[in-house]
Structures are given as structure tokens and as C-alpha cells.
Amino acid sequence: MRLVRYEGLDGPRYGLLEGDVVRPTTARTLQGALTATASDEAAIPLSEVELLTPVERPRKILGIGVNYAAHAAESVSFIDTKSPQVQKWFNKQATAINAPNGQVHLPKVSDQLDYEVELVAVIGKRGRHVPRERAMEIIAGFCVGCDFSVRDWQKASQTMIMGKGFDTHAPFGPAIVTPDEISDLASVKLRCFVNDELRQTGQVRDMIHDIPAQIAHLTAAFTLEPGDLIFTGTPSGVGAGHTPPKWLKAGDRVRCEIDGVGIIENEIVREPGETIIG
């Protein structure tokens, strides 16, 4: 099953993505959508649908750092780290979430905006002390994500949190693809293009800490809840790894692809930067 969340005539709702059409359901929540069937309403061409974030407002957006060996090697130059034996986690803020085709802000306070294609795991059931052999039981499905990162702010913060949590910097989608749709998760390939130039390639099997290990580690400390997102790491080829660095600029387009999961594409625009209070 491939679940999309879209803007309907009566507000946001979930639908089933089947080829190039969306079949509406009556579901308004993720939990309802996971057991939903198509309603009697007519199918809508995907080209006519405004796709929203597959989860409206996740309680937790967690990301694992330097989780691909080649990326860990290239990261030494800009975050002074190496391949970790212990999982290194950070969080992105709820206001960072963005639609699969939403505009991403080039921050007012930095010109060091970078891209990271990632497989995103969407949690579907509550889980605490989940052993790795049962980890897949709490996953609702997978999305394509881009962990946009502001490198100078990331480097300046001991926990990376400031460089990872800027508004709009966690687009994901286009659909939640349930695990049964992916026959061999380890062989799934990830790619990232900037203005049609291939920058990143990798496979899920290249992870240092695989997804079951990630879930076992996280749930040893706290409960994962339905709708939580896990950004599972990125392969090498990020902008900061080039000499000189290839930072994103306003007008750039970043396209992230994961075989069997989908494609998201985001335009980089200058952050408006106005003061907001209230």
C-alpha cells in the first residue's frame, strides 16, 4: 500500500496511490489510513493533487548521524567525526517538516545549506524496548526524505541540533510505502541530484547501523509513537564533502530518489526572514 496525504475539497485527507491516480479514502489520521480502503469517490489524477506531508505533525523527528561509512569518511573535514561505534542521534524540529515538493529556505543567517538524501521510516505502533528482531513490527512504512543541513550552525553546536532543525528543512514523501511493497530493503538504492547533476548514490545495505538496530537503540531509551519519523542516514557526496564545498543556492532544485519508494523535489528559495510574534 502507498498512502498519500493530500489537500481535498474538504481539507486534508489520505488516499491510496495507485500508479498515476489517487483513490480517496475517508481517513483523516495516519492510524485510520493504515487500515483504510478506497471509498466510492472517483479516482483523482496524481497530476491534479496537491501532496502534503504524509504525517501532519510528527511528535518526534529523529536523525542518525554519519551512518554510512563513506559519508563518515568525508564528514571528518567538516564535523570532525569518524565512523561511530555508538549511534549518534539528533532531532529535527516539528516546524522543519515540509511537503515532498515544498520550497526549502536558504537561511537568512547562513550560506552553507547542504543536502542529504535519506530513507525515512515512519513509525506506526508504539514501541518501547523493542528487540531488533521485532523492529519491523512498529514500522508503518517508508518515505523519501532530505535532511537539509546548515553546516556552520551544525558545527557550532555540540549536538548538531541547531544546524539540523531549521524551518522547512525536513521534506519527506511523496507516499508512505508499506514494508510489504519492498521485497529486499537492503538492496534499495538512494540517489540525490542537484540541478540534474548526480551528487549522491548508495544502498540501504551500506548503513553502519541498520534500521532494526536503530529502533532497538532508540526504544531502549524512550517510546516511539505512531507518526514519529526516523531519518536513517545518508550516503557520501554531500556538498560539504567537495573541495571547494558545493553549497546550495537560491534557485537550485534538489531531487531525491529511492527505488521503490518514490521521488521528492524541492526548490531552494531565500528565507523571507520577517519577524513573527503571535
C-alpha positions in Angstrom: 0.0 0.0 0.0 1.1 3.5 -0.8 -0.5 6.2 1.3 -0.5 9.9 0.3 -1.9 12.8 2.3 -3.4 15.5 0.0 -5.5 18.6 0.1 -9.1 17.6 -0.6 -12.1 19.8 -1.2 -13.0 19.4 2.5 -9.5 19.6 3.9 -6.5 17.2 4.2 -7.2 13.6 3.8 -5.5 10.3 3.0 -5.6 8.4 -0.3 -4.2 5.3 -1.9 -1.7 6.0 -4.6 -2.2 3.5 -7.5 0.0 4.3 -10.5 -0.8 7.8 -11.6 -4.1 8.2 -9.7 -5.1 8.7 -6.1 -8.1 6.8 -4.8 -9.6 8.8 -1.9 -10.3 7.2 1.5 -12.3 8.6 4.4 -9.2 8.5 6.7 -8.0 11.8 8.2 -5.4 10.3 10.5 -2.4 8.1 9.9 -3.8 5.3 12.2 -7.0 5.3 10.2 -5.2 5.4 6.9 -3.2 2.3 7.7 -6.3 0.2 7.6 -8.3 2.2 5.1 -9.7 1.1 1.8 -10.7 3.2 -1.1 -14.0 5.0 -0.9 -16.7 5.2 -3.6 -15.4 8.6 -4.8 -13.8 8.9 -8.2 -10.0 8.5 -8.5 -8.1 11.7 -9.0 -5.2 12.1 -11.4 -2.0 12.5 -9.4 -1.1 15.5 -11.5 -4.1 17.3 -10.1 -3.4 16.5 -6.4 -1.5 18.8 -4.0 0.5 16.4 -1.9 1.0 17.3 1.7 3.4 15.9 4.3 2.4 12.2 4.8 2.2 12.8 8.6 0.7 16.1 9.6 2.9 17.0 12.6 5.2 14.3 13.9 5.9 14.3 17.7 9.5 13.3 17.1 11.8 13.7 14.1 15.0 11.8 14.8 18.0 11.5 12.6 21.1 9.3 12.9 24.4 11.0 12.0 27.3 9.6 9.9 25.5 6.2 9.4 27.2 5.3 6.0 30.9 4.5 6.1 31.8 6.6 3.0 29.8 9.6 4.4 31.6 9.2 7.8 34.9 9.4 6.0 34.0 12.6 4.1 32.5 14.1 7.2 35.8 14.3 9.0 36.6 17.5 7.1 33.6 19.4 8.3 32.3 17.9 11.5 35.4 16.3 12.9 34.0 12.8 13.3 34.6 9.3 12.2 32.7 6.1 11.7 30.8 5.8 15.0 30.7 2.6 17.1 27.8 4.1 19.1 24.8 5.5 17.3 24.8 9.3 17.2 21.4 10.9 17.1 20.0 14.4 16.7 16.4 15.7 16.3 14.9 18.0 13.7 12.1 20.3 14.9 8.4 19.8 14.1 8.5 23.1 12.2 11.2 21.6 9.9 8.7 19.3 8.1 7.9 20.1 4.6 5.8 18.7 1.7 7.5 16.4 -0.8 7.6 19.3 -3.4 7.7 22.2 -1.0 10.1 25.1 -1.2 13.1 24.9 1.1 14.5 28.0 2.7 18.1 29.2 2.2 18.6 30.6 5.7 19.0 34.3 6.3 21.8 33.6 8.7 23.9 31.2 6.6 25.0 30.4 3.1 26.2 26.8 4.0 23.0 24.9 3.1 23.6 21.3 2.3 21.5 18.3 1.1 21.3 14.6 2.4 19.0 12.1 0.7 17.7 9.7 3.3 15.3 6.8 3.7 12.7 7.8 6.3 11.0 5.2 8.5 7.5 6.2 9.7 6.5 4.6 13.0 3.1 3.0 13.0 2.8 1.5 16.5 4.0 2.4 20.0 7.3 0.7 20.8 9.4 0.5 23.9 12.3 -1.9 24.5 11.8 -3.4 21.0 14.4 -6.0 20.1 15.9 -5.8 16.7 14.2 -9.0 15.5 10.8 -7.4 16.1 11.7 -3.8 15.0 9.8 -4.0 11.7 6.6 -4.7 13.5 6.3 -1.0 14.6 7.2 0.5 11.2 4.2 1.7 9.2 6.2 2.3 6.1 8.9 4.3 4.3 9.3 7.7 2.6 11.9 9.6 0.7 13.4 12.4 2.8 16.1 15.1 2.6 17.9 16.0 5.7 18.8 19.6 4.8 21.6 20.8 7.0 23.1 24.2 7.8 26.7 23.2 8.2 28.2 26.2 10.0 25.4 26.1 12.6 25.7 22.3 12.8 29.4 22.5 13.5 28.9 25.3 16.1 26.5 23.2 18.2 27.9 20.2 20.2 24.7 18.2 19.5 24.2 19.3 15.8 20.7 20.3 16.7 20.9 23.9 15.6 22.2 23.0 12.1 19.6 20.3 11.6 16.3 21.9 12.7 15.8 25.0 10.6 12.2 25.5 9.3 11.3 23.7 6.0 14.5 21.5 6.2 12.8 18.1 6.5 10.7 17.5 3.3 9.5 13.9 3.0 7.1 11.8 1.0 5.7 11.5 -1.6 3.9 8.5 0.0 4.2 6.2 2.9 5.1 2.9 1.3 4.3 -0.1 3.5 7.0 -2.7 4.1 5.3 -5.4 2.1 5.8 -3.3 -1.1 9.6 -3.6 -0.8 10.9 -7.1 -1.4 14.6 -6.5 -0.5 15.1 -3.4 1.7 18.9 -3.8 1.9 19.3 -3.6 -1.9 17.2 -0.4 -2.3 19.2 2.4 -3.9 19.2 6.1 -3.0 20.2 9.0 -5.3 20.3 12.8 -4.9 20.5 15.2 -7.8 21.2 19.0 -7.7 20.0 20.7 -10.9 20.1 17.3 -12.6 23.7 16.6 -11.5 24.0 13.3 -9.7 25.6 14.1 -6.3 24.8 11.1 -4.1 24.3 7.3 -4.6 24.2 4.5 -2.1 22.2 1.5 -0.9 20.4 0.7 2.3 22.9 -2.1 2.9 25.7 0.4 3.2 24.3 1.6 6.6 26.7 1.1 9.6 23.7 0.7 11.9 20.7 -0.9 10.1 17.1 0.1 10.8 16.3 -2.7 13.3 19.4 -1.7 15.3 18.3 1.9 15.2 14.9 1.1 16.6 16.3 -1.2 19.3 18.7 1.6 20.4 16.1 4.3 20.4 13.4 2.3 22.2 15.9 1.3 24.9 15.7 5.0 26.0 12.2 6.2 25.1 8.9 5.2 23.5 8.5 5.6 19.7 4.9 6.6 18.8 2.8 6.4 15.7 3.8 9.2 13.3 7.3 9.6 14.6 9.9 9.9 11.8 13.4 8.3 11.7 15.8 9.7 9.2 18.1 6.7 8.8 21.3 8.3 7.4 22.8 9.5 4.1 25.4 8.2 1.7 28.5 10.1 0.6 28.5 13.0 -1.9 27.1 15.8 0.3 28.0 19.4 -0.7 30.3 19.8 2.3 32.4 16.9 1.2 33.6 18.6 -2.0 36.6 20.8 -2.4 35.5 23.6 -2.5 32.2 22.9 -0.9 29.1 22.9 -3.2 26.6 24.8 -1.1 23.0 25.2 -2.3 21.9 28.5 -3.7 18.5 30.1 -4.3 17.0 28.7 -7.5 18.7 25.3 -7.1 16.5 22.2 -7.4 17.2 19.2 -5.2 15.7 15.8 -6.3 15.9 12.8 -4.0 15.0 9.3 -5.4 14.8 6.0 -3.6 13.9 2.9 -5.7 10.5 1.5 -4.9 9.7 4.4 -2.6 9.5 7.5 -4.7 10.8 10.9 -5.6 10.7 14.3 -3.9 11.9 17.5 -5.5 12.4 20.8 -3.7 13.3 24.3 -4.9 15.7 26.4 -2.8 14.4 29.9 -2.1 15.6 32.7 0.1 14.1 32.7 3.6 11.7 35.6 3.9 13.3 36.4 7.3 10.5 38.6 8.7 9.9 38.8 12.4 6.9 36.7 13.5 5.3 37.1 17.0 2.0 35.5 18.0 
